[in-house]
Amino acid sequence: MSEPTERHGLGSSGLWAVAAAVAMLGWTAWDNRVEDTAPGRAPYDRIAGARDDLETQALARLMTDAYAVLRSPDFRENLLALEARYPAVYARNGEQGATIPRIAGIVALEPAGSRFAPADVTLVNGESGGLGAAGEGVASGRYSNILIERMVMAAWGRPDAVARSCAINVAAHEYAHTIVLTPMGFGNAFTDTRSDEVAIPNRRSHGTPVASYLIGSVAQCTWLAQQGRIERSDVGACVEVFGTAAFNWDRCGQFAGGEPVAMRPGLAPPARPL
């Protein structure tokens, strides 16, 4: 039998090629990480699906404002103030008992290598109540894309600050799904359900908040405090109204008369916890 003309394995030139490729991959990952979090960088790569320039501008403002809230000292302080109330938080399947300081640290990108992965934001039709989506395989197949339903943009366009704040909740929640814990790949820091799931698989405790929803509600209520609609001391009550294990969207229009953003009789029932 004749000797094959090409042998499996690597000679010295092949090893150098692999080393060069690994080095380039590492540099690209680090460069992307720096770009992801650079001051002044837009918190998304591209906006798609808008019907006109006004819709594009409105969506850009929503995503920029939601990102700014997440990165603000106010958000961190308001989240940390809830530590005694929520001693354990579901972050993802592999971290079902995270602490509030841990959640705050991840959003602040304190773990080494963590980052907001760049995302395309796509506006989509739909009144499903799904509101939005982000993460693996969304839209164009890039791992960190975000979808926002037009019903969210309708809320963002209302004069009522509380209704507008519900759009902040959705955008901040979806941004939470773009936070990754590694400089390469897409290791989600926070997960909840996929589109075909009514509950989080393998959930060990149904009484804990879900980090992505907690982040959305704290961002919403922080924004309301920044707008002067509620007091800083009212953020905890506001978070309770809009939920920490699902989003109570049906309550968004129930404060247009200037009522305190707090639990009261007659509010729409809460969404089913995940």
C-alpha positions in Angstrom: 0.0 0.0 0.0 1.4 3.4 -0.9 2.2 6.0 1.7 -0.4 8.8 1.7 0.9 12.1 0.3 -0.6 14.2 3.2 -0.3 13.1 6.8 -2.5 14.0 9.6 -0.9 16.1 12.4 1.0 19.3 12.6 4.6 20.0 11.6 6.5 23.0 13.0 5.0 25.4 10.4 1.5 24.1 11.3 2.1 24.8 15.0 3.2 28.3 14.3 0.1 28.9 12.2 -2.1 27.7 15.0 -0.3 29.8 17.6 -0.7 32.9 15.3 -4.4 32.2 14.9 -4.9 31.8 18.6 -3.0 35.1 19.3 -5.1 36.9 16.7 -8.4 35.5 18.2 -7.3 36.6 21.6 -6.4 40.1 20.4 -9.7 40.4 18.5 -11.7 39.3 21.6 -9.9 41.8 23.8 -10.3 44.5 21.2 -14.0 43.8 21.0 -14.3 43.8 24.8 -12.7 47.2 24.9 -14.9 48.5 22.1 -18.0 47.0 23.8 -17.6 49.1 26.9 -15.8 52.2 25.6 -17.2 55.4 27.0 -19.5 57.2 24.5 -20.0 54.1 22.4 -23.6 53.5 21.3 -25.1 50.7 23.3 -26.1 48.9 20.1 -24.6 48.4 16.7 -27.5 49.0 14.4 -31.3 49.7 14.5 -33.4 47.9 12.0 -37.1 47.5 11.2 -38.1 51.1 11.7 -40.7 52.5 9.3 -39.1 56.0 9.2 -36.6 58.3 10.7 -38.9 59.3 13.6 -39.3 55.7 14.6 -35.6 55.1 14.3 -34.9 58.1 16.5 -37.5 57.0 19.1 -36.1 53.5 19.4 -32.5 54.9 19.6 -33.6 57.2 22.4 -35.2 54.3 24.3 -32.2 52.0 24.0 -29.8 54.8 24.9 -31.8 55.9 27.9 -32.3 52.4 29.2 -28.6 51.6 28.9 -27.7 54.9 30.7 -29.9 53.9 33.6 -28.3 50.5 33.9 -24.9 52.1 34.0 -25.8 54.8 36.5 -24.9 55.0 40.2 -28.6 55.4 41.0 -29.4 52.0 39.5 -26.7 50.3 41.5 -27.7 52.0 44.8 -31.4 51.2 44.3 -30.6 47.6 43.5 -28.3 47.2 46.5 -31.0 48.7 48.7 -33.1 45.6 48.0 -30.6 43.1 49.4 -32.4 42.4 52.6 -35.7 41.9 50.7 -34.3 39.5 48.1 -31.5 37.5 49.7 -31.3 35.1 46.7 -31.9 35.8 43.0 -32.1 33.4 40.0 -29.4 34.5 37.6 -29.2 31.4 35.3 -29.4 27.7 35.6 -25.9 27.5 37.0 -26.4 30.3 39.5 -29.8 30.1 41.0 -29.0 31.7 44.3 -27.0 34.8 43.4 -26.9 37.7 45.8 -28.0 41.3 45.0 -24.3 42.5 45.3 -23.4 39.8 42.8 -26.1 41.0 40.4 -25.1 44.6 40.8 -21.5 43.7 40.1 -22.3 41.9 36.9 -24.3 44.8 35.5 -21.4 47.0 36.4 -19.1 44.6 34.5 -16.9 44.0 37.5 -16.2 40.3 36.9 -13.0 40.1 34.8 -13.9 39.6 31.1 -17.6 40.5 31.4 -19.1 42.8 28.8 -22.3 44.0 27.1 -22.0 42.1 23.8 -22.8 44.4 20.8 -26.4 44.0 19.6 -28.5 44.9 16.6 -31.9 46.2 17.8 -34.8 45.3 15.6 -38.3 46.8 15.8 -41.0 44.2 15.1 -44.7 44.1 14.8 -46.7 42.2 17.3 -49.1 42.6 20.1 -48.3 39.2 21.7 -47.3 40.5 25.0 -43.9 39.0 24.5 -42.7 42.6 24.3 -39.1 41.8 23.4 -36.4 39.2 23.1 -32.6 39.0 23.2 -29.9 36.5 23.2 -28.9 33.4 21.4 -30.2 33.1 17.9 -32.4 36.1 17.9 -33.2 37.9 14.6 -30.1 37.6 12.3 -28.6 34.8 14.3 -26.0 37.0 16.1 -25.9 36.0 19.7 -26.8 39.3 21.3 -29.5 40.8 19.1 -32.5 42.4 20.6 -36.1 42.5 19.3 -38.5 45.1 20.6 -42.2 44.9 19.8 -44.1 48.0 18.6 -46.4 47.9 21.6 -43.4 48.9 23.6 -42.7 51.9 21.4 -46.3 52.9 21.7 -45.9 53.0 25.5 -42.6 55.0 25.0 -44.6 57.6 23.1 -47.2 58.2 25.8 -47.3 61.4 27.9 -47.7 59.3 31.1 -44.3 58.8 32.7 -45.2 55.5 34.2 -46.4 54.1 30.9 -43.1 55.4 29.3 -41.1 53.8 32.1 -42.5 50.3 31.2 -40.6 50.7 27.9 -37.4 51.3 29.9 -38.2 48.1 31.8 -38.4 46.1 28.6 -35.2 47.6 27.1 -33.2 47.1 30.3 -34.4 43.6 30.7 -33.3 42.7 27.1 -30.0 44.4 27.7 -29.5 42.1 30.7 -29.6 39.2 28.3 -26.7 40.7 26.3 -24.3 40.7 29.3 -21.7 38.0 29.0 -19.2 36.8 31.5 -16.3 36.0 29.2 -14.3 38.1 26.7 -14.9 35.5 24.0 -18.1 33.6 23.2 -21.5 34.2 24.6 -21.8 33.0 28.2 -25.0 34.6 29.3 -24.9 36.2 32.7 -28.7 36.2 33.0 -31.3 33.8 31.4 -34.9 33.1 31.9 -37.2 31.5 29.3 -37.2 30.9 25.6 -40.2 31.6 23.4 -41.6 28.1 23.7 -41.3 27.9 27.5 -43.9 29.0 30.1 -41.5 28.6 33.0 -37.8 28.4 33.6 -36.6 24.9 33.2 -34.9 23.3 36.2 -35.9 26.1 38.5 -35.2 24.9 42.1 -37.0 27.7 43.9 -40.0 29.5 42.5 -40.0 32.1 45.3 -36.8 34.0 44.2 -36.7 36.9 41.8 -35.4 36.3 38.3 -32.4 38.6 37.7 -33.4 39.8 34.2 -36.9 40.9 35.5 -35.5 42.4 38.7 -33.0 44.4 36.6 -35.8 45.6 34.4 -38.0 46.7 37.2 -35.2 48.4 39.1 -34.2 50.2 35.9 -37.8 51.3 35.4 -38.3 52.6 38.9 -34.8 54.3 38.9 -35.8 56.1 35.7 -39.1 57.2 37.3 -37.1 58.6 40.3 -34.7 60.4 37.9 -37.7 61.9 36.2 -39.1 63.1 39.5 -42.3 61.0 39.2 -41.5 59.0 42.4 -39.2 59.6 45.3 -36.0 57.7 45.7 -37.5 56.0 48.8 -40.4 54.7 46.7 -38.3 52.6 44.3 -38.8 49.4 46.3 -42.6 49.8 46.3 -42.5 50.5 42.5 -40.4 47.4 41.9 -43.0 45.3 43.8 -45.7 46.7 41.5 -44.0 45.7 38.2 -42.6 42.4 39.4 -39.4 40.6 39.9 -40.2 37.1 38.4 -42.3 38.3 35.5 -43.3 41.7 34.1 -46.7 43.1 35.1 -47.3 44.9 31.9 -51.0 45.2 32.5 -50.3 47.6 35.3 -48.5 50.1 33.1 -51.5 52.3 32.3 -52.9 52.3 35.8 -51.1 55.3 37.2 -51.9 58.0 34.6 -53.8 60.0 37.2 -50.7 60.6 39.2 -51.4 57.9 41.8 -48.5 56.7 43.9 -46.6 53.9 42.2 -47.3 51.3 44.9 -49.5 48.3 45.5 -53.2 49.1 45.9 -56.6 47.4 45.5 -57.8 47.3 41.9 -54.4 46.8 40.2 -54.3 44.3 37.4 -53.4 40.8 38.7 -49.7 40.0 38.5 -48.3 38.0 35.6 -47.6 34.3 36.2 -44.1 34.0 37.8 -41.5 32.2 35.9 
